[in-house]
Every structure is written in structure tokens, then in C-alpha cells.
Amino acid sequence: MSTKDGGSRKRKQDFPQVQKPEDRQDSDVNSSSPVITAFKTFQLELDTRHDKYERLVKLSRDITIESKRTIFLLHRVTSPSVPSAEEVLAESDAKLDGVRQKIKQIAEELQGEDLYQFHKAFTPGIQEYVEAVSFQHFIKHRTLISLEDVNTRLVFLQEDKSEAKDPSAEPQEREVLAFQVTPIDYLLGVADLTGELMRMCIGSVGNGDIDTPFQLSQFLQQIHDGFSYIGNTGPYEVSKKLHTLRQSLAKVEDACYTLRVRGSEIPKHMLADVFAGRAMPMDPDEGVA
């Protein structure tokens, strides 16, 4: 049959039919081939690694949520409506104990694994935990918690499974399981702490506490000096946090300046209105109940 351009249209059966992959006989593939066996092993390893990564991501999200709730709870210490700060601190201890149990699960997942291969999966949660525990430590002692103290609280004893199966069996020595916070996670958590201290400063001023802002200003200046020594020589994430740290320090210094210059002119019950617009807005997730 001729077409408009004078050519002839080939019939469908003139083209060779390509066999679909699913139509091929399984007998053509040698399942015992070393190549097939190797790729099946690779598939199993990758699936196992991806499943572990997803479990770590979920644990990190749970740690982040609980740590934010703890930080939000600790901000109530400066509230005049709270009768006892000790009750708030005791409740925060209970919440942080729950967070540490989640970190224990991360440590169990990382047994026999390279920590840095899965670091991106859980680093947001660990940074948030460092921020929460350092904020609590500052409220109690007015000092910065060290990396050694953070890691000391992350040493766990594994449960003896043989005792659970057979109560009459002799108890064996329980294995010690430790999770080590990396220096970069510690630094990033401390950098985030400065934002919470800035909010604590503004909240204290609003409640008529004149001494706390000056203590916080001196403390933040020391942290800023420490981060300045790192400068651009440290990791990229630290240099990004340094900008936020400087903003928090500037807000606290501005509050202290206003208190020193105009503190005698403004009644204490009106200080909250003066500093209402100076606090950095809190993250929406921090108010999760």
C-alpha cells in the first residue's frame, strides 16, 4: 500500500519482535553463578543498611521532639507563676531520662557499625539533646556542661536476656554500652543553646529579674569568644551557627544596655512591654506539649 510520499508501508510482521524480559526463560539465568550470588549478597547488605538508617532517622525525630519539650518546660523556671523551680527541674530530669533511653537504642543499632556512616541519620536529635541537657545544666549550676559530662550520662548497661528467659539461671555480667557524642554535635548543640539563653534573658527581664540578664551576657560573651577561636577553620555548620550566636549575643547586650541606662526610669512591671519585640520567635515545634 502506497503512502503520500510515495514510499511503501512495511507490514507489522516484517519487524522482528523483541522478546520482553519477563518472557525469557528462567533457564537462561544461572542462579548459581558467582556474579548472581555476589549481587544477591550486595542487595541484602544494602537493604539491611537502609532499614537501619530509617530506624535511626525515626529515633532521631523522637529525640528531637522530646528534647524540645524539655527545653520548653525549662523556660517555665523564670515564670513567676511556677511555685517551685525544683519541681520543674525534677520533671525535666524525667524527660531527659526518657530521651537517653532513645539514645541507648541508637547505641544498640550502631554496635559493630561505623558511626560516621550513619551520622547524618541521628545528628539532629543528638544536637537537640545536647542543647536540652546543657540548658538544664546552666539553670542548675550557671556553667557550661563539658563534652565529657555529656558522654558520661550516655553509658548504659544492657539487659541480661538469659535471666529474662530463665529466672533460675545464674546472673551473668551485664555488658556496658556507651554512646559517644562527637565534638561537632556538641559544638552545634552549644551554639543552639545561645538562642535559648537569649529567650531566657528576655523572659527574666519581663518578670522583673534584673540580675540574670547581666549573668547571661557575660556567659554568652565567653561562648562567643570560644567559637571565634574556631572561626572558619572548623566545620561548615559551626560557621553558620556563629552568625546566629552573634545575633543572640547582640540582643542580650542590647537588653543589658537598656537596663543599665533606662532601668531606673522604667517600672519593673513595664519591662515586659519594652522587651516584648526583642525576643527571637521560638520554633513552632518547641511548644509541642
Order of alpha helices (4+ residues) and beta strands (2+ residues): alpha-alpha-alpha-alpha-beta-alpha-beta-alpha-alpha-alpha-alpha
